[in-house]
Amino acid sequence: MASETGRKLMQIDVSSDTVCPWCFVGKKNLERAMEQTKDKYNFEVRWHPFFLNPDAPKEGIRKSDFYQMKFGPVQFERATSRMTEIFRGLGLEYDMSGLTGNTMDSHRLITLAEHQGYDKQNALVEELFQSYFCQGKYIGDKQVLLDVARKVGIEGAEELLEDPSRGVDEVQEELNKYSSAISGVPHFVINGKYQLSGGQPPSVFMRAFEMAAKDKA
């Protein structure tokens, strides 16, 4: 499929969780690859839900407490140091303050945003990642979610978040369709065929774009 500009279309489906640091790293590396190849391709990026910790409490728990319980103090410290270094390499500060918890509400909002355009959805995902990983905000908090939605111009966010059951079925449908067969995130599917997992460097995405473009030639 080629656009009116002659550039081939890359449709990229991303399964991720909003509390997954590697998902943010993967997003940044994907965007670097997209920037370097924008003269060759047009891109359509769609975000789909995944739950790393489906039983995480909705009321939130301190990040440091939760991850020390999950991984143990030594592994927690190692992981934090590593992610701090990786984030700095991307020009970001990794903030482990604040709360973590259930991510259903953030996924409901992301799914709502898809109906308002992929660019808006992508902007929302970026703001959620920035809020959680770089600003120490709890993205299970309704006001934080509303602030993020307003910032990127998502309509209907307040009505959605007022009703805890609204949009849950759609999130579940997305989960079943895109994420039921994978075991970890981020997971990328390019043009429905080429699959990549993890925080891959931009060069890996660029090679996948080339292979997908040959398929469509």
SEZA-422756 format. One record per residue: residue number from 0; residue in one letter; x, y, z of N, C-alpha, C in turn. Coordinates in steps of 0.2 Angstrom, whole numbers, m for minus. Each point is the difference from the previous one (the first is absolute). Layout:
<nodes>
NUM, A, X, Y, Z, X, Y, Z, X, Y, Z
...
</nodes>
This chain:
<nodes>
0, M, 4, m6, 0, m4, 6, 0, 4, 6, 0
1, A, m1, 5, m5, 4, 6, 0, m5, 6, 0
2, S, 3, 5, 3, m4, 6, 1, 0, 4, m6
3, E, m4, 6, 0, 1, 5, m6, 7, 2, m1
4, T, 4, 1, 5, 6, 2, 0, 5, m5, m3
5, G, m2, m6, m1, 4, m5, m2, 4, m4, 5
6, R, m1, 2, 6, 3, m3, 6, m4, m6, 2
7, K, 3, m5, 2, m3, m6, 2, m3, 1, 7
8, L, m6, m3, 1, m3, 0, 7, 3, m5, 5
9, M, 2, 2, 5, 2, m5, 6, m5, 0, 5
10, Q, m4, m5, 1, m5, 0, 5, 3, m4, 6
11, I, 1, 3, 6, 3, m3, 5, m5, m1, 6
12, D, m1, m6, 2, m4, m1, 6, 5, m2, 6
13, V, m1, 4, 5, 4, m1, 6, m4, m2, 6
14, S, 2, m6, 3, m3, m2, 6, 5, 3, 6
15, S, m3, 3, 5, 4, 3, 5, m4, 1, 7
16, D, 4, 1, 5, m4, 2, 6, 3, 7, 2
17, T, m4, 4, 3, 2, 7, 2, 5, 0, 6
18, V, 1, m6, 3, 5, 0, 5, 6, m4, m1
19, C, 1, m1, m7, 6, m4, m2, 5, 5, m3
20, P, 6, 0, 3, 5, 5, m2, 3, m2, m7
21, W, 0, m7, m1, 3, m2, m7, m5, 2, m5
22, C, m6, 1, 1, m5, 3, m5, 1, 7, m2
23, F, 2, 4, 5, 2, 7, m1, 7, 0, m4
24, V, 4, m4, 2, 7, 0, m4, m2, m3, m7
25, G, m4, m5, m1, m2, m2, m7, m3, 5, m4
26, K, m5, 4, 3, m3, 6, m3, 5, 5, m3
27, K, 5, 2, 5, 5, 5, m2, 4, m3, m6
28, N, 2, m6, 0, 4, m3, m5, m4, m1, m7
29, L, m6, m2, 1, m4, 0, m6, m1, 7, m3
30, E, m1, 5, 4, 0, 7, m3, 6, 2, m3
31, R, 6, m2, 3, 6, 2, m4, 1, m3, m6
32, A, m2, m7, m1, 0, m3, m6, m5, 3, m5
33, M, m6, 2, 2, m5, 3, m4, 3, 7, m3
34, E, 3, 4, 5, 3, 6, m2, 5, m1, m6
35, Q, 4, m5, 1, 5, m1, m5, m2, m2, m6
36, T, m6, m3, m1, m3, m3, m6, m6, 3, m2
37, K, m1, 6, 2, m7, 4, m2, 0, 2, m7
38, D, 6, 0, m4, 0, 1, m7, m3, m6, m4
39, K, 1, m6, 3, m2, m6, m3, m7, m3, 1
40, Y, m2, 2, 7, m6, m4, 2, m5, 5, 3
41, N, m6, m1, 0, m5, 3, 5, m2, m5, 5
42, F, m1, 3, 6, m1, m5, 6, m7, 1, 3
43, E, m3, m6, 2, m6, 0, 4, 1, m4, 6
44, V, 1, 3, 6, 2, m4, 6, m7, 0, 4
45, R, m1, m7, 2, m6, m1, 4, 2, m4, 7
46, W, m3, 3, 5, 2, m3, 7, m5, m5, 3
47, H, 2, m5, 2, m5, m5, 3, 2, m2, 7
48, P, m5, m2, 4, 2, m2, 7, 3, m6, 2
49, F, 4, 0, 5, 3, m6, 3, 1, 1, 8
50, F, m1, m5, 4, 0, 1, 7, 6, m4, 3
51, L, 5, 4, 2, 6, m3, 3, m2, m3, 7
52, N, m4, 4, 3, m2, m2, 7, m8, 1, 1
53, P, m3, m5, m3, m8, 1, 0, m3, 0, 7
54, D, 4, m2, 5, m3, 0, 7, 3, 6, 4
55, A, 3, 4, m3, 3, 6, 4, m6, 4, 2
56, P, 1, 3, 6, m6, 3, 4, m2, 7, m4
57, K, m6, 1, 0, m3, 6, m4, 2, 6, 4
58, E, 0, 0, 7, 1, 6, 4, 8, 2, 0
59, G, 4, m4, m3, 7, 2, 0, 4, m2, 6
60, I, 7, m2, m2, 5, m2, 5, 6, 3, m2
61, R, 4, 2, 5, 7, 3, m2, 4, m4, m5
62, K, 2, 3, m5, 4, m4, m5, 6, m4, 3
63, S, 4, 3, 4, 5, m3, 3, m2, m6, 5
64, D, m5, 1, 3, m3, m6, 4, m2, m6, m4
65, F, m4, 2, m5, m3, m5, m5, 5, m4, m3
66, Y, 5, 3, m3, 5, m3, m4, 5, m4, 4
67, Q, 1, 3, 6, 5, m4, 5, m4, m7, 2
68, M, m6, 1, 1, m4, m6, 2, 0, m5, m6
69, K, 0, 2, m6, m1, m4, m6, 7, m3, m2
70, F, 5, 4, 1, 7, m2, m3, 5, m2, 5
71, G, m1, 3, 6, 5, 0, 5, 4, 6, 0
72, P, 3, 2, 6, 4, 7, 0, 6, 0, m5
73, V, 4, m5, 0, 6, 0, m4, m2, 1, m8
74, Q, m5, m4, m2, m2, 0, m7, m3, 7, m2
75, F, m4, 2, 5, m3, 7, 0, 5, 5, m2
76, E, 5, 0, 5, 5, 5, m1, 4, 0, m7
77, R, 1, m6, m2, 4, m1, m6, m4, 2, m6
78, A, m7, m2, 0, m4, 2, m5, m1, 8, 0
79, T, m1, 3, 6, m1, 7, 0, 6, 4, m3
80, S, 6, m2, 2, 7, 3, m3, 0, m1, m7
81, R, m2, m6, m3, 1, m1, m7, m5, 4, m4
82, M, m6, 1, 3, m5, 4, m4, 1, 7, 1
83, T, 3, 2, 5, 2, 7, 1, 5, 2, m5
84, E, 5, m4, m2, 5, 1, m5, m3, 0, m7
85, I, m4, m5, m1, m3, m1, m7, m5, 6, m1
86, F, m3, 3, 5, m5, 6, m1, 5, 6, m1
87, R, 5, 0, 3, 5, 6, m1, 2, 0, m7
88, G, 2, m6, m3, 2, 0, m7, m5, 2, m5
89, L, m6, 0, 2, m6, 3, m4, m2, 7, 2
90, G, 4, 3, 4, m1, 7, 3, m6, 0, 4
91, L, m1, m5, 4, m6, 0, 5, 3, m2, 7
92, E, m4, 3, 5, 2, m2, 7, m5, m5, 3
93, Y, 3, m5, 2, m4, m6, 3, m2, 2, 7
94, D, m6, 0, 2, m3, 2, 6, m3, m5, 4
95, M, 3, m3, 5, m3, m6, 3, m5, 2, 6
96, S, m1, 7, 1, m4, 2, 5, m8, m1, m2
97, G, m4, 1, 5, m7, m1, m2, m3, m7, 1
98, L, m6, m1, m3, m4, m6, 1, 0, m4, m7
99, T, m1, m6, 1, m2, m4, m6, m6, m4, 2
100, G, m3, m3, m5, m6, m4, 2, m4, m2, m7
101, N, m6, m2, 1, m4, m2, m6, 0, 5, m5
102, T, 1, m3, m7, 0, 5, m5, m6, m1, m5
103, M, m5, m3, 2, m7, 0, m4, m2, 7, m2
104, D, 0, 5, 5, m3, 6, m2, 4, 3, m6
105, S, 7, 0, 1, 4, 3, m5, m1, m4, m7
106, H, m1, m6, 0, m2, m4, m6, m7, 2, m3
107, R, m5, 1, 4, m6, 2, m2, 1, 7, m4
108, L, 4, 4, 3, 1, 7, m3, 3, m1, m7
109, I, 5, m4, 0, 4, m1, m6, m5, m3, m6
110, T, m4, m5, 2, m5, m3, m5, m5, 6, m2
111, L, m2, 4, 5, m4, 5, m2, 3, 5, m6
112, A, 7, 1, 2, 3, 5, m5, 1, m3, m7
113, E, 0, m6, 0, 1, m3, m7, m5, 2, m5
114, H, m6, 1, 3, m6, 2, m4, 1, 7, m2
115, Q, 4, 4, 3, 1, 7, m2, 6, 1, m4
116, G, 4, m5, m2, 5, 1, m5, 7, m3, 3
117, Y, 4, m3, m4, 6, m3, 2, 5, 5, 3
118, D, 0, 6, m3, 5, 5, 3, m2, 2, 7
119, K, m7, 0, 1, m2, 2, 7, 2, m6, 5
120, Q, m2, m6, m2, 2, m5, 4, 7, m1, 2
121, N, 4, 1, m5, 8, 0, 1, 2, 6, 5
122, A, m3, 6, m1, 1, 5, 4, m2, m1, 7
123, L, m5, m4, 1, m3, m2, 7, 5, m5, 3
124, V, 2, m5, m4, 5, m5, 3, 6, 4, 2
125, E, 3, 4, m4, 6, 4, 2, m1, 3, 7
126, E, m6, 4, 0, m1, 4, 6, m1, m5, 7
127, L, m3, m6, m1, m1, m4, 5, 7, m3, 2
128, F, 4, m2, m5, 7, m2, 2, 4, 5, 4
129, Q, 0, 7, m3, 3, 5, 3, m2, 1, 7
130, S, m6, 0, 1, m3, 1, 7, 2, m5, 5
131, Y, 0, m6, m2, 1, m6, 4, 8, m1, 1
132, F, 4, 0, m5, 7, m1, 1, 4, 6, 1
133, C, m2, 6, m2, 5, 6, 1, m3, 5, 5
134, Q, m6, m1, 2, m3, 6, 4, m3, m3, 7
135, G, 1, m7, 1, m2, m3, 6, m8, 0, 1
136, K, m4, 1, m5, m7, 0, 1, m3, m7, m1
137, Y, m6, 0, 4, m3, m7, 0, m5, 0, m6
138, I, 0, m4, m5, m4, 0, m5, m7, m4, 1
139, G, 0, m2, 6, m7, m3, 2, m4, 5, 3
140, D, 3, 6, 1, m4, 6, 3, m4, 3, m5
141, K, m7, 1, 1, m4, 3, m4, 2, 7, m3
142, Q, 2, 4, 5, 1, 7, m2, 7, 0, m4
143, V, 4, m4, 1, 6, m1, m4, m2, m2, m7
144, L, m4, m5, m1, m2, m2, m6, m4, 6, m4
145, L, m4, 3, 4, m4, 6, m3, 4, 5, m3
146, D, 6, 2, 4, 4, 5, m2, 4, m2, m6
147, V, 2, m6, m1, 4, m3, m5, m5, 1, m7
148, A, m6, m3, 1, m5, 0, m5, m2, 7, m3
149, R, 0, 5, 5, m1, 7, m2, 6, 3, m4
150, K, 5, m2, 2, 7, 3, m3, 0, m2, m7
151, V, m2, m6, m2, 0, m3, m7, m6, 1, m4
152, G, m5, 2, 4, m7, 2, m4, m4, m6, m1
153, I, 0, m5, 5, m5, m6, 0, m7, 2, 2
154, E, m4, m1, m4, m7, 2, 2, m4, m6, 3
155, G, m4, 1, 5, m4, m5, 3, 4, m4, 6
156, A, 6, 3, 2, 4, m4, 5, m4, 1, 7
157, E, m3, 5, 2, m3, 1, 6, m6, m5, 1
158, E, m4, m1, m6, m6, m4, 0, 2, m7, 1
159, L, 6, m2, m4, 3, m7, 1, 2, m2, 7
160, L, 4, 5, 3, 3, m2, 6, m6, 1, 6
161, E, m5, 3, m1, m6, 0, 5, m3, m7, 1
162, D, 0, m4, m5, m3, m6, 0, 5, m6, m1
163, P, 2, m3, 6, 5, m5, 0, m1, m6, m5
164, S, m6, m1, m2, m1, m6, m5, 0, 2, m7
165, R, 0, 7, m1, 0, 2, m7, 7, m1, m4
166, G, 0, m3, m6, 6, m2, m3, 3, m6, 2
167, V, m1, m3, 5, 3, m6, 2, 0, m6, m5
168, D, m6, m1, m2, m1, m5, m5, 4, 1, m6
169, E, 1, 6, m2, 4, 2, m6, 7, m1, 1
170, V, 2, 1, 6, 7, m1, 2, 1, m8, 0
171, Q, m5, m3, 2, 1, m8, 0, 0, m3, m7
172, E, m4, 3, m4, 0, m2, m7, 7, 1, m3
173, E, 3, 6, 1, 7, 2, m3, 5, m5, 3
174, L, m1, m1, 7, 5, m5, 3, 0, m7, m3
175, N, m6, m2, m1, m1, m7, m4, 3, 0, m7
176, K, m2, 6, m3, 2, 0, m7, 8, 1, m1
177, Y, 3, 4, 3, 7, 2, m1, 5, m3, 5
178, S, m2, m2, 6, 5, m1, 5, m1, m7, 3
179, S, m5, m4, m1, m1, m6, 3, 5, m5, m1
180, A, 4, 0, m6, 5, m5, m2, 7, 2, 1
181, I, 1, 6, 4, 7, 2, 1, 1, 0, 8
182, S, 6, m1, 2, 2, m1, 7, 3, 6, 3
183, G, 2, 5, m4, 3, 6, 2, m1, 6, m4
184, V, 2, 6, 2, m1, 6, m3, 7, 4, 1
185, P, 1, 5, m5, m4, 2, m6, 0, m5, m5
186, H, m5, m1, m4, m1, m4, m6, m2, 3, m6
187, F, 3, 0, m5, m1, 4, m6, m2, m5, m6
188, V, m5, 2, m4, m2, m4, m6, 0, 5, m5
189, I, 4, m1, m5, 0, 5, m6, m3, m3, m6
190, N, m5, 4, m3, m5, m2, m5, m2, m7, 1
191, G, m2, m2, 6, m4, m6, 1, 5, m6, 0
192, K, 6, 1, m1, 5, m6, m1, 6, 0, 3
193, Y, 4, 5, 0, 7, 0, 3, m1, 2, 8
194, Q, 3, m4, 4, m1, 0, 7, 7, 2, 3
195, L, 0, 4, 5, 6, 2, 4, m3, 1, 7
196, S, 5, m2, 5, m2, 0, 7, 6, 4, 3
197, G, m2, 3, 6, 5, 4, 4, 2, 7, m2
198, G, 5, 3, 3, 2, 7, m1, 5, 0, m6
199, Q, m1, m3, m6, 4, 0, m5, 3, 6, m2
200, P, 7, 0, m3, 3, 6, m2, m4, 3, m7
201, P, 1, 6, m1, m3, 2, m7, 2, m4, m6
202, S, 6, m2, 0, 2, m4, m6, m4, m6, m1
203, V, m2, m3, 5, m4, m6, m1, m7, 1, m3
204, F, m3, 6, 3, m6, 2, m3, 1, 2, m8
205, M, 5, 3, m1, 1, 2, m7, 1, m6, m5
206, R, 3, m5, 2, 1, m6, m4, m7, m3, m1
207, A, m4, 0, 6, m7, m3, m1, m4, 4, m5
208, F, 1, 7, 0, m4, 4, m5, 2, m2, m7
209, E, 6, m1, m1, 3, m2, m7, m3, m7, m2
210, M, m1, m5, 5, m2, m6, m2, m8, 1, m2
211, A, m3, 4, 4, m8, 1, m1, m1, 3, m6
212, A, 5, 5, m2, m1, 4, m6, 1, m5, m6
213, K, 4, m5, 0, 2, m4, m5, m7, m5, m1
214, D, m3, m1, 5, m6, m4, m1, m5, 3, m3
215, K, 0, 7, 0, m6, 4, m3, 2, 3, m6
216, A, 6, m2, m2, 3, 3, m7, m4, m4, m6
</nodes>
